[in-house]
Amino acid sequence: MQLKNILSGLEGIKAKGNLDIDIENLESDSREIKENGMFVAIKGFDTDGHNYIINAIENGAKVVMMEKGFDFRTLNIPEDITLLVAENTRYALAICACNFYGNPSKKLKLIGVTGTKGKTTTTFMIKNILEKQGKKVGLIGTIATYINGKRIEDSARTTPESVKLQKTLAEMVDSGVEIAIMEVSSQSLKLDRVAGCEFYIGVFTNFSEDHISEKEHPDMKDYFESKLKLFNMCKYGFTNVDDIHGAKVSKMQFPCEISTYGIDNFCALLAKDITITNSYVDFKVKLSGKNERVKVGIPGRFSVYNSLAAIAVTEKLGATPDVIKEALLEVRVPGRSELVDNKKELTIMIDYAHSPESLENILQAVKSYTKGRVISLFGCGGDRDRTKRPIMGAISGKIADYTIITSDNPRTENPDEIVKEIEEGIKKTKGKYICIVDRVEAIKHAIEIANKRDIIVLAGKGHEPYQEINHKTYPFDEREIVRKIIEEMGK
């Protein structure tokens, strides 16, 4: 594609060199650049892409885009290289990626789901319903990317970088996908990863404290305002009116048409007569103008909210009541209230809960139907919001009958120190607890003390089959770990 076409829609670009050249690849990672490539230098949290301009050129870049303020004269850049300067290279990269891959979001209906919790489950519910309705569907999210029912690849982050995102959407278009569903993180909105996308529908599930750190959001205001950007990019919006911030969304002015769903407050899509058990929830809701009873095979009040969001979206897209009911009954989401089959016949649940509110929700949910003890096992990720650590300790101490504080993804932090910060919170409660930093040993301890009346909640890892320590990932699938521990105990 010609460079001038790749730059279409970008304003204020300063250029030195030839714009009438063909570009064959576009990247922000110098290692991925090939012959006749365009390299966009981005100043990241850990590394600055401007330090790799020469590497990109050596790998075949014919065009280099830099951010305003960088002095390229300090580098010995060959004369035949076209140089571009942009005010914001993150945003510019996203727009260039849209153009380079033929603006795929305009060729299908793109559904974006944002919120602190519930994004993954809601997107899976939408996917299940639409596929059962006979639609060709793609999904991009925290767990993996799916195209027409096939799992293409596991995900490194909730929302991919802009080049990867547009390339994936283009693959979906080429595969005949009619509707693409995407988890849209606050970071992807703040850092312009989804800039240039045209969303047909946007969903706001809920909002609570999470992702406040030096590398994420400085405060809750920035976190909330980042999420709101989605409603400036879509045609229709749905928001959870029972959530305080969701209710605010419904009263704000956006260029899209906003509708509401909920349980406790007046809204367009209301759930009534809710029953919650240890294996499902069911409720009444109006589908196609008629009251219907919907049963969902994922326990917990939060499942009702996720189901309502999925119903709102899929009804808008033409799903019928029978299909909606059948799909919601069958849906299962890896790492979300996921029960692990085991030879000891213990109730062991894996859940991705890694924020104060999500931990509180899952513990309260299982507490309501567990006949024995609730054994809570969790840790907190390193290089993330430190303020939530004692809060989560206090939550587990108040709700669970026994808490095992352990490691999660320590990243570059000392796991012992993270555990101590969690412990500060649980000390303020009367909750019984133990600290076992080694997560395998912690899981083993939970299994050893549990009986068939208890429930063990392994919180925080969810679908993740790894642990991240000092910039390296190590295999860590809790399902396999549980089975291995029980097998060894049997011997």
C-alpha positions in Angstrom: 0.0 0.0 0.0 1.2 3.5 -0.8 2.5 5.4 2.2 0.2 8.4 1.5 -2.8 6.1 1.7 -1.6 4.6 5.0 -1.5 8.2 6.4 -5.0 9.0 5.3 -7.0 10.8 8.0 -4.0 11.8 10.1 -3.5 15.5 10.6 -0.4 17.5 11.5 2.1 14.9 10.2 5.5 16.4 9.2 7.4 14.5 6.5 10.9 14.4 5.1 11.3 12.2 2.1 9.3 10.4 -0.5 5.5 9.7 0.3 4.9 7.9 -3.0 6.4 4.6 -1.9 4.9 1.2 -1.3 4.9 -0.2 2.2 4.6 -4.0 2.7 4.5 -4.2 6.5 3.8 -1.9 9.5 5.1 -2.5 13.0 6.0 -0.8 16.3 8.4 -3.6 17.2 11.7 -3.2 15.3 12.3 -7.0 15.4 9.1 -7.6 13.4 10.1 -5.2 10.6 10.8 -6.7 7.2 11.9 -5.3 3.8 9.9 -2.2 2.7 8.5 -1.8 6.1 7.2 1.2 8.1 8.4 1.5 11.8 6.4 3.6 14.3 8.5 4.4 17.4 6.4 4.5 20.6 7.6 5.6 23.9 6.4 2.8 26.2 6.4 2.4 30.0 9.5 0.1 30.0 11.2 0.8 26.7 11.3 3.6 24.2 10.9 2.6 20.6 13.0 5.5 19.4 16.0 3.6 20.7 15.4 1.0 18.1 15.0 3.1 15.0 18.4 2.0 13.5 17.6 -1.7 14.2 14.3 -1.2 12.3 16.1 0.3 9.4 18.6 -2.5 9.4 15.7 -5.0 9.3 14.2 -3.3 6.2 12.3 -0.2 7.3 12.0 2.4 4.5 9.8 4.7 6.6 10.2 5.7 10.3 7.6 7.6 12.3 8.7 9.4 15.4 7.0 11.4 18.1 7.2 15.1 18.3 10.2 16.2 20.4 12.5 13.4 19.5 15.8 14.7 17.9 16.4 12.3 15.0 19.6 14.3 14.1 21.3 12.4 16.9 21.0 9.3 14.8 22.9 8.5 11.6 19.7 7.8 9.5 20.4 7.1 5.7 19.1 9.8 3.3 16.8 7.4 1.5 14.7 6.8 4.6 11.4 8.7 4.7 11.0 10.3 8.2 7.6 11.2 9.7 6.9 13.2 12.9 3.5 12.8 14.7 2.1 14.5 17.7 1.1 11.1 19.2 2.6 8.0 17.6 0.3 5.6 19.5 -2.7 7.2 17.9 -1.0 7.6 14.6 -0.1 3.9 14.6 -3.7 2.9 15.2 -5.0 5.0 12.3 -2.2 3.8 10.0 -3.1 0.2 11.0 -6.8 0.7 10.2 -5.8 2.0 6.7 -3.1 -0.6 6.1 -5.6 -3.5 6.8 -8.5 -1.9 4.9 -10.5 -0.6 7.8 -12.0 -4.0 8.7 -14.2 -2.7 11.5 -16.4 -1.0 8.8 -16.9 -4.4 7.1 -18.5 -6.2 10.0 -20.5 -5.4 13.1 -18.1 -4.8 16.0 -19.3 -5.2 19.6 -17.2 -3.7 22.3 -17.6 -4.7 26.0 -15.9 -2.6 28.7 -16.1 -2.6 32.5 -14.1 -3.7 35.5 -15.6 -7.1 35.8 -17.7 -9.4 33.5 -16.1 -8.5 30.2 -15.0 -12.1 29.4 -18.1 -13.9 30.5 -20.4 -11.4 28.7 -18.4 -11.7 25.5 -18.6 -15.5 25.7 -22.3 -15.4 26.3 -22.8 -13.1 23.3 -20.6 -15.4 21.2 -22.6 -18.5 22.2 -25.9 -16.9 21.5 -25.0 -15.6 18.1 -23.3 -18.8 17.0 -26.4 -20.8 18.0 -28.4 -18.3 15.9 -26.3 -19.3 12.9 -24.1 -16.2 12.7 -20.4 -16.2 11.8 -18.7 -14.8 14.8 -15.2 -13.7 15.9 -14.1 -13.0 19.5 -11.0 -11.1 20.8 -10.5 -11.1 24.5 -8.6 -11.9 27.7 -8.6 -15.7 27.1 -8.1 -16.1 23.4 -9.0 -15.1 19.9 -11.7 -17.2 18.1 -12.8 -17.1 14.5 -15.9 -19.0 13.4 -15.7 -21.3 16.5 -12.1 -22.1 16.1 -9.6 -21.0 18.8 -6.9 -19.2 16.8 -4.4 -18.2 19.6 -4.2 -17.5 23.3 -4.1 -13.9 24.3 -1.2 -11.9 25.8 -3.5 -9.1 27.0 -7.2 -8.2 27.1 -7.1 -6.0 24.0 -4.2 -6.4 21.5 -2.0 -3.5 20.3 -3.5 -1.7 17.3 -1.5 -3.4 14.5 -2.3 -6.9 15.9 -6.0 -5.9 16.4 -6.5 -4.6 12.9 -4.7 -7.6 11.4 -7.0 -9.9 13.4 -10.1 -8.1 12.4 -9.0 -8.2 8.7 -8.5 -12.0 9.1 -12.1 -12.2 10.5 -13.4 -10.3 7.5 -11.5 -12.6 5.1 -13.1 -15.6 7.0 -16.6 -14.3 6.4 -17.2 -13.1 10.0 -20.4 -11.1 10.3 -20.0 -10.0 14.0 -16.9 -9.5 16.0 -17.0 -9.2 19.8 -14.2 -7.6 21.7 -13.2 -7.0 25.3 -12.2 -3.4 25.4 -9.9 -2.6 28.3 -9.5 0.9 29.8 -5.9 0.7 28.8 -6.7 0.0 25.2 -9.0 3.1 25.2 -6.5 5.3 27.0 -3.6 4.3 24.8 -5.5 4.5 21.5 -5.2 0.8 20.7 -8.8 0.8 19.4 -8.6 4.3 17.8 -10.1 4.2 14.3 -12.4 1.3 15.1 -16.1 1.7 14.3 -18.2 -0.1 17.0 -21.8 -1.0 16.3 -22.6 -1.7 19.9 -20.8 -0.7 23.2 -21.5 -2.3 26.6 -20.6 -0.9 30.1 -20.8 -3.8 32.6 -19.8 -2.1 35.9 -17.1 0.0 37.5 -15.0 -0.5 40.7 -11.4 0.0 41.9 -8.8 -1.7 39.8 -5.9 -0.9 37.5 -4.6 2.1 39.6 -0.8 2.2 39.3 2.1 4.0 37.7 1.8 1.9 34.6 -2.0 2.0 34.3 -4.3 4.8 35.6 -3.2 7.5 38.1 -6.7 7.6 39.7 -10.3 6.4 39.4 -11.3 9.5 37.5 -8.8 8.7 34.7 -9.9 5.1 34.8 -13.6 5.9 34.4 -13.1 8.6 31.7 -11.0 6.1 29.7 -13.8 3.6 29.6 -16.3 6.3 28.6 -14.4 6.7 25.3 -16.1 3.6 24.0 -19.5 5.4 23.9 -18.0 8.1 21.6 -17.1 5.3 19.1 -20.3 3.3 18.8 -23.8 3.5 17.3 -25.7 1.8 20.2 -24.8 1.5 23.9 -26.0 -0.6 26.8 -25.2 0.1 30.5 -25.8 -1.6 33.8 -28.1 0.9 35.6 -27.6 -0.9 39.0 -23.9 0.2 39.0 -23.5 3.8 40.2 -21.2 4.7 37.4 -23.3 2.7 34.9 -26.3 4.8 36.0 -24.2 8.0 35.3 -23.4 6.7 31.8 -27.1 6.4 31.1 -27.6 10.1 31.9 -24.6 11.4 29.9 -24.6 12.8 26.4 -23.0 10.6 23.8 -23.3 10.4 20.0 -24.8 6.9 20.4 -28.2 5.7 21.6 -28.0 4.4 25.2 -30.3 1.8 26.7 -30.2 0.2 30.2 -30.4 -3.2 32.0 -30.5 -4.2 35.6 -32.2 -5.9 38.6 -32.9 -3.3 41.3 -33.6 -0.1 39.3 -35.9 1.1 36.6 -34.4 0.0 33.2 -35.3 -1.2 29.7 -34.3 -4.8 30.4 -35.2 -6.0 33.9 -34.5 -9.3 35.6 -37.1 -10.5 38.2 -37.8 -13.5 40.4 -34.1 -14.6 40.7 -33.1 -18.0 42.0 -29.4 -18.7 42.8 -28.1 -22.2 43.5 -24.6 -23.8 43.6 -24.7 -24.7 39.9 -27.0 -22.1 38.2 -29.1 -19.0 38.3 -32.5 -18.5 36.8 -34.6 -15.4 36.4 -37.5 -13.9 34.5 -36.9 -11.4 31.8 -38.9 -10.0 28.9 -37.8 -11.4 25.6 -39.5 -10.2 22.4 -42.2 -8.6 24.5 -43.0 -11.8 26.5 -41.9 -12.8 30.0 -39.5 -15.8 29.8 -37.7 -17.8 32.4 -33.9 -17.9 31.6 -31.5 -20.4 33.3 -27.7 -19.9 33.2 -25.2 -22.6 34.2 -22.9 -20.1 36.0 -23.9 -19.5 39.6 -23.9 -16.0 41.2 -25.9 -12.8 41.0 -23.2 -11.3 38.7 -24.2 -14.0 36.1 -27.6 -12.3 35.9 -26.0 -9.0 35.0 -23.7 -10.6 32.4 -26.7 -12.5 30.9 -28.7 -9.3 30.7 -25.9 -7.5 28.8 -25.7 -10.5 26.4 -29.4 -10.5 26.0 -29.6 -6.8 25.2 -26.8 -7.1 22.6 -28.1 -10.2 20.9 -31.7 -9.2 20.8 -30.5 -6.0 19.0 -28.7 -8.3 16.5 -31.8 -10.5 15.9 -31.4 -13.4 18.2 -34.6 -15.2 19.1 -35.8 -16.0 22.7 -35.4 -19.8 22.3 -31.9 -19.5 21.0 -31.0 -17.0 23.8 -32.3 -19.4 26.5 -30.6 -22.5 25.0 -27.2 -20.8 24.6 -27.2 -19.2 28.1 -28.0 -22.6 29.7 -25.0 -24.2 27.9 -22.4 -21.4 28.1 -19.2 -22.2 30.1 -16.2 -19.8 30.4 -12.7 -21.0 31.2 -11.5 -19.6 34.6 -14.8 -18.0 35.5 -16.6 -19.9 38.3 -15.0 -23.0 36.7 -15.3 -26.2 38.8 -12.4 -28.7 38.6 -13.3 -32.4 38.5 -11.1 -34.4 40.8 -10.8 -37.9 42.3 -11.4 -36.7 45.9 -14.7 -35.2 44.8 -13.9 -31.9 46.4 -15.6 -28.7 45.2 -12.7 -26.7 43.8 -13.6 -23.6 41.9 -11.1 -21.6 39.7 -12.1 -17.9 39.3 -10.2 -15.0 37.7 -11.3 -12.6 40.6 -8.3 -10.3 41.1 -9.9 -7.1 42.3 -11.5 -6.3 45.6 -15.0 -6.3 44.2 -14.6 -9.4 42.1 -13.2 -11.3 45.1 -16.0 -10.1 47.3 -18.6 -11.1 44.7 -17.3 -14.7 44.2 -16.8 -15.3 47.9 -20.3 -14.0 48.8 -21.8 -16.0 45.9 -20.3 -19.3 47.1 -20.9 -18.5 50.8 -24.7 -18.3 50.0 -24.9 -22.0 48.9 -21.9 -23.8 50.5 -22.9 -26.2 53.3 -19.4 -26.4 54.8 -16.5 -23.9 54.9 -15.4 -21.4 52.2 -11.6 -21.8 51.8 -10.3 -18.8 49.9 -6.9 -18.9 48.3 -5.5 -15.8 46.5 -2.6 -13.4 45.9 -2.1 -10.1 44.2 -0.2 -9.3 41.0 3.1 -7.5 41.2 3.7 -4.1 39.5 0.0 -3.4 39.8 -2.2 -1.4 42.1 -0.8 -1.9 45.6 -3.6 -0.2 47.5 -6.0 -3.1 46.7 -3.8 -5.7 48.5 -4.9 -5.0 52.2 -8.5 -4.4 51.0 -8.6 -7.8 49.4 -7.1 -9.3 52.6 -9.8 -7.7 54.7 -12.5 -8.9 52.3 -11.4 -12.5 52.4 -11.0 -12.3 56.2 -14.6 -11.2 56.7 -16.3 -13.5 54.2 -14.2 -16.7 54.0 -14.0 -19.2 56.8 -10.3 -19.8 56.1 -7.9 -17.8 53.9 -4.7 -18.9 52.3 -2.6 -15.9 51.2 -0.2 -16.8 48.5 1.5 -15.6 45.3 -0.1 -14.6 42.0 2.0 -13.1 39.2 4.7 -11.3 41.2 6.3 -10.0 38.1 9.3 -7.8 39.2 8.2 -7.5 42.9 9.2 -9.7 45.8 6.3 -12.1 46.4 6.9 -12.2 50.2 6.4 -8.4 50.3 3.1 -8.6 48.4 1.9 -11.3 50.8 2.8 -9.1 53.7 0.7 -6.2 52.3 -2.3 -8.5 51.9 -1.8 -9.7 55.4 -2.0 -6.2 56.8 -5.7 -6.2 55.7 -6.7 -9.6 57.0 -5.1 -8.8 60.4 -7.8 -6.2 61.0 -10.5 -9.0 60.8 -11.2 -12.0 62.9 -10.7 -14.3 59.9 -8.5 -17.4 60.2 -5.6 -17.4 57.7 -2.2 -18.7 56.8 0.5 -17.3 54.5 2.1 -19.8 52.0 4.0 -17.9 49.4 4.6 -20.9 47.1 1.2 -21.2 45.2 1.6 -25.0 44.6 2.1 -25.6 48.3 -0.8 -23.3 49.1 -3.1 -25.3 46.8 -1.8 -28.5 48.4 -2.6 -27.2 51.9 -6.2 -26.2 50.8 -6.8 -29.7 49.4 -5.4 -31.4 52.5 -7.7 -29.5 54.9 -10.9 -29.6 52.8 -13.8 -32.0 53.0 -16.7 -32.7 50.6 -18.9 -30.1 52.3 -16.4 -27.3 51.8 -15.6 -25.2 48.7 -12.1 -24.2 47.7 -11.9 -20.9 45.7 -8.7 -20.5 43.8 -8.9 -16.9 42.9 -6.8 -14.6 40.7 -5.4 -16.9 38.0 -8.5 -18.0 36.2 -7.8 -19.0 32.7 -4.1 -18.1 32.9 -1.9 -21.2 32.4 1.3 -19.4 33.6 3.0 -17.4 36.3 4.9 -14.3 35.4 8.1 -13.8 37.4 10.8 -11.2 36.5 9.7 -10.8 32.9 9.5 -14.6 32.3 6.4 -16.8 32.2 6.4 -20.3 33.7 3.8 -23.0 33.1 1.2 -22.9 35.8 -2.2 -24.4 35.0 -4.2 -24.7 38.2 -6.4 -27.5 36.8 -3.3 -29.7 36.2 -1.7 -28.7 39.5 -4.9 -29.7 41.4 -5.1 -33.1 39.6 -1.4 -33.8 40.1 -1.5 -33.0 43.8 -4.5 -35.3 44.3 -2.9 -38.1 42.3 0.3 -37.8 44.5 -1.9 -37.8 47.6 -3.6 -41.0 46.4 -0.3 -42.8 46.1 
